[in-house]
């Protein structure tokens, strides 16, 4: 049962966060809370205590870093909370890979949106959420990059491997 929850919970919440961020530029607090609580409930069942502890430390360090980025105005509050909650699942061993995957995804997303925002849209030819997303003054919904990075790294993570018995 825990293998199924691990395989569905984290990826499912990341996908929901990405879709929600793309549509509204917000990630609800309950999503980040569910990601964190999901790990805090399932993690001790899957990981040795020392490894679980390092995952918690990585999550706390990510929260501190993300709070600093939020304070500087570099990321939104929802992005900061999702980053920290995701770091719990990824852990220390795979955190550098997660950062690289998020950075590459974020760069690709930013370039794609900046390019698309240069095009002249046909009036009425797109949904309201897409029109807002393509507005030059809007920010980048970084929850998409966080989800892409998390989904790319999660299958090789220690939590995922432990859930599958490996």
DONU-527919 format. One record per residue (C-alpha): x, y, z; residue in one letter; residue number from 1. Coordinates in steps of 0.5 Angstrom, whole numbers, padded with zeros to 4 digits, always signed. Layout:
      px      py      pz   mifi   tikol
       X       Y       Z      A     NUM
...
***
This chain:
      px      py      pz   mifi   tikol
   +0000   +0000   +0000      X       1
   +0006   +0005   +0002      X       2
   +0009   +0004   -0005      X       3
   +0002   +0006   -0009      X       4
   +0002   +0012   -0004      X       5
   +0009   +0014   -0006      X       6
   +0008   +0013   -0013      X       7
   +0002   +0017   -0013      X       8
   +0002   +0022   -0008      X       9
   +0008   +0026   -0009      X      10
   +0008   +0026   -0017      X      11
   +0000   +0027   -0017      X      12
   +0001   +0033   -0012      X      13
   +0006   +0036   -0016      X      14
   +0002   +0035   -0023      X      15
   -0004   +0039   -0019      X      16
   +0001   +0044   -0017      X      17
   +0004   +0046   -0024      X      18
   -0003   +0046   -0027      X      19
   -0006   +0050   -0022      X      20
   +0000   +0055   -0022      X      21
   +0000   +0055   -0030      X      22
   -0008   +0057   -0029      X      23
   -0008   +0062   -0024      X      24
   -0001   +0064   -0022      X      25
   -0002   +0061   -0015      X      26
   +0000   +0054   -0011      X      27
   -0005   +0053   -0006      X      28
   -0002   +0052   +0001      X      29
   -0006   +0045   +0002      X      30
   -0002   +0043   -0004      X      31
   +0005   +0044   +0000      X      32
   +0002   +0042   +0006      X      33
   +0000   +0035   +0003      X      34
   +0007   +0034   +0000      X      35
   +0010   +0035   +0007      X      36
   +0005   +0031   +0011      X      37
   +0005   +0026   +0006      X      38
   +0013   +0025   +0007      X      39
   +0013   +0026   +0014      X      40
   +0008   +0020   +0015      X      41
   +0011   +0015   +0009      X      42
   +0018   +0017   +0010      X      43
   +0019   +0014   +0017      X      44
   +0016   +0007   +0014      X      45
   +0021   +0007   +0008      X      46
   +0027   +0010   +0011      X      47
   +0032   +0009   +0016      X      48
   +0032   +0014   +0022      X      49
   +0038   +0017   +0020      X      50
   +0036   +0018   +0013      X      51
   +0030   +0020   +0014      X      52
   +0033   +0026   +0019      X      53
   +0037   +0028   +0013      X      54
   +0031   +0029   +0009      X      55
   +0028   +0033   +0014      X      56
   +0034   +0037   +0015      X      57
   +0035   +0038   +0007      X      58
   +0027   +0040   +0007      X      59
   +0029   +0045   +0013      X      60
   +0035   +0048   +0009      X      61
   +0031   +0049   +0003      X      62
   +0025   +0052   +0007      X      63
   +0031   +0057   +0009      X      64
   +0034   +0058   +0002      X      65
   +0027   +0059   -0001      X      66
   +0024   +0064   +0005      X      67
   +0031   +0068   +0003      X      68
   +0029   +0068   -0005      X      69
   +0022   +0070   -0003      X      70
   +0024   +0076   +0001      X      71
   +0028   +0078   -0005      X      72
   +0022   +0078   -0009      X      73
   +0025   +0072   -0014      X      74
   +0020   +0067   -0012      X      75
   +0013   +0067   -0010      X      76
   +0011   +0064   -0003      X      77
   +0007   +0058   -0006      X      78
   +0014   +0056   -0010      X      79
   +0018   +0057   -0004      X      80
   +0013   +0053   +0000      X      81
   +0013   +0047   -0006      X      82
   +0020   +0047   -0006      X      83
   +0022   +0046   +0001      X      84
   +0016   +0041   +0001      X      85
   +0019   +0037   -0005      X      86
   +0026   +0037   -0002      X      87
   +0023   +0033   +0004      X      88
   +0022   +0027   -0002      X      89
   +0028   +0028   -0006      X      90
   +0033   +0028   +0000      X      91
   +0041   +0030   +0000      X      92
   +0043   +0025   -0004      X      93
   +0039   +0027   -0010      X      94
   +0038   +0034   -0008      X      95
   +0044   +0037   -0013      X      96
   +0040   +0033   -0019      X      97
   +0034   +0036   -0017      X      98
   +0036   +0043   -0017      X      99
   +0039   +0042   -0024      X     100
   +0033   +0039   -0026      X     101
   +0029   +0045   -0024      X     102
   +0034   +0050   -0026      X     103
   +0034   +0047   -0033      X     104
   +0026   +0046   -0033      X     105
   +0025   +0053   -0031      X     106
   +0030   +0056   -0036      X     107
   +0026   +0052   -0042      X     108
   +0020   +0055   -0039      X     109
   +0022   +0062   -0038      X     110
   +0025   +0062   -0045      X     111
   +0019   +0059   -0048      X     112
   +0014   +0064   -0045      X     113
   +0018   +0070   -0047      X     114
   +0018   +0068   -0054      X     115
   +0011   +0066   -0054      X     116
   +0010   +0073   -0051      X     117
   +0013   +0076   -0057      X     118
   +0008   +0074   -0061      X     119
   +0001   +0078   -0063      X     120
   -0004   +0073   -0060      X     121
   -0011   +0073   -0064      X     122
   -0016   +0076   -0060      X     123
   -0021   +0071   -0057      X     124
   -0017   +0066   -0060      X     125
   -0015   +0063   -0053      X     126
   -0017   +0062   -0046      X     127
   -0017   +0067   -0041      X     128
   -0012   +0063   -0037      X     129
   -0007   +0063   -0043      X     130
   -0008   +0070   -0045      X     131
   -0006   +0072   -0038      X     132
   +0000   +0067   -0038      X     133
   +0002   +0070   -0045      X     134
   +0002   +0077   -0042      X     135
   +0009   +0080   -0042      X     136
   +0008   +0083   -0035      X     137
   +0006   +0077   -0032      X     138
   +0011   +0073   -0028      X     139
   +0013   +0066   -0029      X     140
   +0009   +0060   -0026      X     141
   +0015   +0057   -0023      X     142
   +0011   +0051   -0020      X     143
   +0011   +0048   -0027      X     144
   +0019   +0048   -0027      X     145
   +0019   +0045   -0019      X     146
   +0014   +0040   -0022      X     147
   +0018   +0038   -0028      X     148
   +0024   +0038   -0024      X     149
   +0021   +0033   -0018      X     150
   +0018   +0029   -0023      X     151
   +0025   +0028   -0027      X     152
   +0029   +0026   -0021      X     153
   +0023   +0022   -0016      X     154
   +0024   +0016   -0020      X     155
   +0031   +0015   -0018      X     156
   +0030   +0018   -0011      X     157
   +0032   +0014   -0005      X     158
   +0025   +0014   -0003      X     159
   +0022   +0012   -0009      X     160
   +0027   +0006   -0009      X     161
   +0025   +0004   -0002      X     162
   +0018   +0004   -0004      X     163
   +0019   -0001   -0009      X     164
   +0023   -0005   -0005      X     165
   +0030   -0003   -0008      X     166
***
